[in-house]
């Protein structure tokens, strides 16, 4: 199934590791910070978190392994950025599941309300 916004939704084999990577609170916070703050260095991402830079780095690589973030060198720093296209594909996957649930709920409602 594809969406009118362009690009197909994730398929199950690629969705499983992506959503597993999102199952960690630190990783979700990192995605939130990258979403709000744009490209950031590991130093900036670790500020105020109480998490070491080494741990932040491991979490970023886990997110990178599933395509949610990417990095580039800027001088001596590695700067991380959100891969919005990958996140959009994950959202479309969830939208498909939501539509299936809505359809199933509507069929159930019609069945229950049928006077026959």
VMD Tcl script that draws the C-alpha trace (Angstrom):
set ca {
  {0.00 0.00 0.00}
  {1.31 3.47 -0.76}
  {0.29 6.87 0.43}
  {-0.56 9.99 -1.50}
  {2.27 11.76 0.36}
  {4.76 9.75 -1.67}
  {6.72 6.67 -0.89}
  {5.54 3.37 0.43}
  {5.01 2.55 4.06}
  {7.41 0.20 5.74}
  {6.97 -3.50 5.22}
  {6.85 -5.79 8.26}
  {10.47 -7.07 8.00}
  {11.84 -3.53 8.15}
  {9.21 -2.26 10.60}
  {10.09 -4.74 13.36}
  {13.68 -3.56 14.02}
  {12.67 0.08 13.60}
  {9.94 -0.11 16.23}
  {12.20 -2.19 18.48}
  {14.75 0.64 18.33}
  {12.00 3.08 19.32}
  {11.21 0.98 22.38}
  {13.82 2.78 24.47}
  {13.09 6.03 26.33}
  {16.55 7.50 25.73}
  {16.25 6.90 21.99}
  {12.81 8.49 21.89}
  {14.17 11.53 23.73}
  {17.05 11.77 21.25}
  {14.62 11.70 18.33}
  {12.56 14.41 20.02}
  {15.61 16.61 20.50}
  {16.74 16.11 16.91}
  {13.23 16.83 15.68}
  {13.02 20.10 17.63}
  {16.64 21.21 17.47}
  {17.86 20.13 14.07}
  {21.29 18.61 13.58}
  {23.15 18.32 16.88}
  {26.49 17.02 18.09}
  {26.80 14.24 20.64}
  {27.99 16.82 23.15}
  {24.83 18.88 22.66}
  {22.61 15.79 22.67}
  {24.05 14.58 25.96}
  {23.79 17.93 27.77}
  {21.39 17.81 30.70}
  {20.43 14.18 30.16}
  {22.48 12.50 32.86}
  {23.55 10.01 30.19}
  {27.19 9.68 29.17}
  {28.32 10.69 25.70}
  {29.38 7.09 25.11}
  {25.86 5.85 25.90}
  {24.32 8.57 23.70}
  {26.64 7.46 20.90}
  {25.51 3.83 21.25}
  {21.85 4.90 21.15}
  {22.46 7.07 18.08}
  {24.13 4.19 16.26}
  {21.17 1.94 17.15}
  {18.84 4.55 15.64}
  {21.17 4.90 12.66}
  {21.17 1.14 12.08}
  {17.41 1.31 11.36}
  {17.73 4.49 9.32}
  {16.11 6.97 11.71}
  {19.17 9.18 12.09}
  {22.31 9.88 10.10}
  {25.52 11.69 10.82}
  {28.08 13.84 9.09}
  {31.42 15.26 10.10}
  {31.64 18.98 10.75}
  {35.20 19.72 11.60}
  {36.14 17.53 14.55}
  {32.54 16.86 15.53}
  {30.07 14.30 14.31}
  {26.68 15.94 13.87}
  {23.51 13.84 13.94}
  {20.28 14.59 12.13}
  {16.85 13.02 11.94}
  {15.98 11.12 8.76}
  {12.46 12.48 8.36}
  {11.68 10.36 5.31}
  {12.28 7.16 7.30}
  {10.14 8.49 10.14}
  {7.38 9.38 7.65}
  {7.45 5.82 6.30}
  {7.06 4.47 9.84}
  {4.12 6.83 10.39}
  {2.46 5.61 7.19}
  {2.87 2.03 8.46}
  {1.07 2.96 11.69}
  {-1.59 4.82 9.69}
  {-2.25 1.64 7.69}
  {-2.68 -0.39 10.87}
  {-4.96 2.29 12.29}
  {-7.10 2.24 9.16}
  {-7.39 -1.55 9.39}
  {-8.54 -1.26 13.02}
  {-11.04 1.44 12.04}
  {-12.42 -0.80 9.29}
  {-12.69 -3.74 11.68}
  {-14.44 -1.60 14.31}
  {-16.90 -0.35 11.69}
  {-17.68 -3.90 10.56}
  {-18.25 -4.91 14.18}
  {-20.50 -1.90 14.78}
  {-22.55 -2.70 11.66}
  {-22.86 -6.36 12.73}
  {-23.97 -5.47 16.28}
  {-26.45 -2.85 15.10}
  {-27.92 -5.03 12.32}
  {-31.59 -5.70 13.29}
  {-31.69 -9.14 11.61}
}
mol new
graphics top color blue
foreach p $ca { graphics top sphere $p radius 0.5 }
foreach p [lrange $ca 0 end-1] q [lrange $ca 1 end] { graphics top cylinder $p $q radius 0.2 }
display resetview
